[in-house]
Amino acid sequence: MGGEGAMMQANQMNKYNKGQLSKRKDRKWSIVGEDQEKPEFNLPGATPEILEKIKQEMKIKNKEIRIKRLILLILFMGVILASLAFVLMF
């Protein structure tokens, strides 16, 4: 059967790559701490009015993006059609 050598090479590379991964748990002296404490944030709650405002802003922004993309598509197609017409004329 063919392919055994390729499979063995792939397995060896997987073992090698796994060995190259960092061992953060082994480095207790590093800057990356093992703190289990959760940071406390005082974030305001999202009210339905704020969520509705964000939703409306996103709808407007998405509509603007859609219009810009449509204009670019039309311009791009116009350039392609014009160049195609120019090539077919000669």
Backbone as CSV, one residue per row, in Angstrom:
resi,resn,N_x,N_y,N_z,CA_x,CA_y,CA_z,C_x,C_y,C_z
1,MET,0.842,-1.176,0.000,0.000,0.000,0.000,0.892,1.246,0.000
2,GLY,0.524,2.208,-0.802,1.300,3.433,-0.859,0.790,4.452,0.141
3,GLY,1.608,5.398,0.466,1.187,6.491,1.320,1.565,6.362,2.778
4,GLU,2.141,5.222,3.174,2.478,5.059,4.587,3.534,6.067,5.025
5,GLY,4.490,6.319,4.153,5.552,7.269,4.482,5.002,8.675,4.674
6,ALA,4.058,9.060,3.833,3.463,10.389,3.945,2.658,10.509,5.238
7,MET,1.948,9.454,5.586,1.166,9.472,6.830,2.074,9.560,8.049
8,MET,3.178,8.812,8.002,4.115,8.829,9.111,4.732,10.225,9.255
9,GLN,5.064,10.838,8.136,5.627,12.185,8.160,4.625,13.171,8.758
10,ALA,3.341,13.050,8.382,2.317,13.937,8.921,2.191,13.756,10.433
11,ASN,2.219,12.513,10.908,2.139,12.255,12.348,3.332,12.832,13.081
12,GLN,4.519,12.706,12.492,5.714,13.252,13.125,5.641,14.778,13.201
13,MET,5.135,15.415,12.141,5.023,16.881,12.142,3.997,17.339,13.183
14,ASN,2.911,16.579,13.334,1.917,16.929,14.353,2.527,16.867,15.748
15,LYS,3.298,15.830,16.016,3.954,15.712,17.320,4.930,16.856,17.541
16,TYR,5.695,17.192,16.496,6.667,18.281,16.607,5.957,19.613,16.873
17,ASN,4.892,19.891,16.125,4.169,21.148,16.302,3.539,21.240,17.689
18,LYS,3.040,20.123,18.193,2.448,20.105,19.529,3.499,20.420,20.581
19,GLY,4.695,19.949,20.360,5.787,20.221,21.286,6.242,21.667,21.248
20,GLN,5.979,22.378,20.160,6.394,23.766,20.021,5.437,24.745,20.696
21,LEU,4.247,24.283,21.071,3.282,25.161,21.722,3.809,25.613,23.074
22,SER,3.432,26.810,23.461,3.909,27.324,24.745,3.211,26.603,25.892
23,LYS,3.925,26.467,26.959,3.390,25.822,28.156,3.197,26.899,29.220
24,ARG,2.115,27.609,29.143,1.896,28.722,30.065,1.714,28.257,31.498
25,LYS,1.139,27.104,31.677,0.918,26.634,33.040,2.235,26.308,33.729
26,ASP,3.242,25.967,32.954,4.545,25.650,33.525,5.281,26.891,33.995
27,ARG,4.934,28.055,33.457,5.647,29.292,33.790,4.859,30.086,34.829
28,LYS,5.031,29.767,36.067,4.289,30.467,37.115,4.916,31.811,37.435
29,TRP,6.159,32.036,37.031,6.858,33.273,37.315,6.582,34.343,36.263
30,SER,5.871,34.008,35.214,5.706,34.935,34.101,4.709,36.046,34.437
31,ILE,4.616,36.994,33.546,3.688,38.119,33.702,2.245,37.631,33.627
32,VAL,2.014,36.606,32.823,0.679,36.051,32.703,0.361,35.340,34.005
33,GLY,-0.513,35.933,34.779,-0.800,35.381,36.095,-1.856,34.312,36.059
34,GLU,-2.003,33.659,37.154,-3.008,32.624,37.294,-4.128,33.119,38.199
35,ASP,-4.359,34.437,38.191,-5.391,35.014,39.042,-6.756,34.473,38.658
36,GLN,-7.494,34.020,39.623,-8.832,33.530,39.386,-9.879,34.586,39.719
37,GLU,-9.437,35.731,40.184,-10.378,36.797,40.523,-10.943,37.423,39.261
38,LYS,-12.224,37.705,39.300,-12.858,38.373,38.175,-12.796,39.878,38.414
39,PRO,-12.439,40.648,37.411,-12.444,42.095,37.587,-13.876,42.605,37.700
40,GLU,-14.050,43.616,38.495,-15.387,44.166,38.692,-15.568,45.371,37.794
41,PHE,-16.605,45.339,36.990,-16.934,46.443,36.110,-18.282,46.995,36.516
42,ASN,-18.401,48.283,36.431,-19.674,48.927,36.712,-20.248,49.418,35.389
43,LEU,-20.855,48.498,34.656,-21.405,48.827,33.352,-22.900,49.112,33.485
44,PRO,-23.373,50.150,32.805,-24.814,50.425,32.876,-25.597,49.376,32.100
45,GLY,-26.788,49.114,32.555,-27.635,48.146,31.876,-28.181,48.739,30.587
46,ALA,-28.461,47.888,29.630,-29.005,48.327,28.358,-30.525,48.395,28.471
47,THR,-31.057,49.573,28.293,-32.499,49.748,28.350,-33.087,49.489,26.965
48,PRO,-34.356,49.172,26.895,-34.982,48.948,25.582,-34.881,50.176,24.667
49,GLU,-34.894,51.379,25.241,-34.800,52.592,24.422,-33.423,52.684,23.760
50,ILE,-32.378,52.366,24.534,-31.020,52.415,23.981,-30.862,51.354,22.896
51,LEU,-31.390,50.168,23.141,-31.291,49.098,22.152,-32.038,49.459,20.873
52,GLU,-33.187,50.080,20.997,-33.959,50.497,19.823,-33.209,51.574,19.040
53,LYS,-32.571,52.493,19.750,-31.795,53.544,19.086,-30.624,52.942,18.316
54,ILE,-29.924,51.989,18.932,-28.808,51.322,18.265,-29.305,50.570,17.033
55,LYS,-30.452,49.920,17.155,-31.024,49.163,16.042,-31.328,50.079,14.859
56,GLN,-31.927,51.252,15.146,-32.246,52.203,14.084,-30.974,52.737,13.423
57,GLU,-29.936,53.034,14.225,-28.674,53.524,13.671,-28.028,52.475,12.771
58,MET,-28.086,51.227,13.189,-27.509,50.165,12.378,-28.271,49.991,11.067
59,LYS,-29.599,50.129,11.093,-30.382,50.027,9.864,-29.984,51.122,8.883
60,ILE,-29.821,52.343,9.388,-29.440,53.465,8.530,-28.043,53.239,7.952
61,LYS,-27.112,52.811,8.797,-25.734,52.584,8.350,-25.683,51.466,7.314
62,ASN,-26.433,50.392,7.532,-26.447,49.283,6.579,-27.053,49.702,5.245
63,LYS,-28.072,50.549,5.297,-28.688,51.042,4.068,-27.691,51.881,3.272
64,GLU,-26.925,52.737,3.960,-25.918,53.551,3.287,-24.850,52.669,2.645
65,ILE,-24.419,51.655,3.352,-23.400,50.745,2.815,-23.936,50.022,1.584
66,ARG,-25.189,49.583,1.654,-25.799,48.885,0.525,-25.866,49.785,-0.709
67,ILE,-26.231,51.049,-0.512,-26.318,51.997,-1.627,-24.933,52.233,-2.233
68,LYS,-23.909,52.396,-1.394,-22.550,52.604,-1.895,-22.075,51.398,-2.702
69,ARG,-22.362,50.205,-2.218,-21.951,49.003,-2.941,-22.662,48.905,-4.287
70,LEU,-23.944,49.253,-4.316,-24.705,49.199,-5.557,-24.137,50.192,-6.572
71,ILE,-23.790,51.389,-6.115,-23.217,52.392,-7.012,-21.882,51.902,-7.566
72,LEU,-21.035,51.344,-6.702,-19.751,50.817,-7.164,-19.935,49.671,-8.161
73,LEU,-20.910,48.811,-7.913,-21.178,47.706,-8.826,-21.621,48.223,-10.186
74,ILE,-22.502,49.212,-10.181,-22.978,49.784,-11.437,-21.830,50.433,-12.197
75,LEU,-20.963,51.173,-11.496,-19.823,51.805,-12.154,-18.872,50.754,-12.726
76,PHE,-18.606,49.722,-11.951,-17.713,48.662,-12.398,-18.273,47.957,-13.636
77,MET,-19.550,47.633,-13.602,-20.186,46.988,-14.753,-20.175,47.906,-15.966
78,GLY,-20.361,49.211,-15.749,-20.325,50.166,-16.851,-18.956,50.200,-17.502
79,VAL,-17.904,50.186,-16.691,-16.543,50.189,-17.238,-16.296,48.907,-18.030
80,ILE,-16.722,47.787,-17.497,-16.518,46.516,-18.205,-17.293,46.495,-19.514
81,LEU,-18.553,46.931,-19.488,-19.349,46.937,-20.715,-18.778,47.914,-21.739
82,ALA,-18.294,49.069,-21.284,-17.708,50.041,-22.202,-16.440,49.484,-22.831
83,SER,-15.606,48.837,-22.036,-14.380,48.265,-22.594,-14.696,47.108,-23.539
84,LEU,-15.707,46.317,-23.220,-16.116,45.228,-24.099,-16.646,45.776,-25.415
85,ALA,-17.452,46.830,-25.363,-17.983,47.448,-26.577,-16.845,48.030,-27.404
86,PHE,-15.857,48.625,-26.748,-14.718,49.210,-27.465,-13.935,48.120,-28.182
87,VAL,-13.731,46.976,-27.505,-12.990,45.875,-28.103,-13.753,45.274,-29.281
88,LEU,-15.058,45.159,-29.171,-15.852,44.582,-30.241,-15.988,45.503,-31.448
89,MET,-15.797,46.810,-31.231,-15.882,47.749,-32.350,-14.711,47.539,-33.302
90,PHE,-13.580,47.152,-32.773,-12.391,47.031,-33.634,-12.061,45.623,-33.853
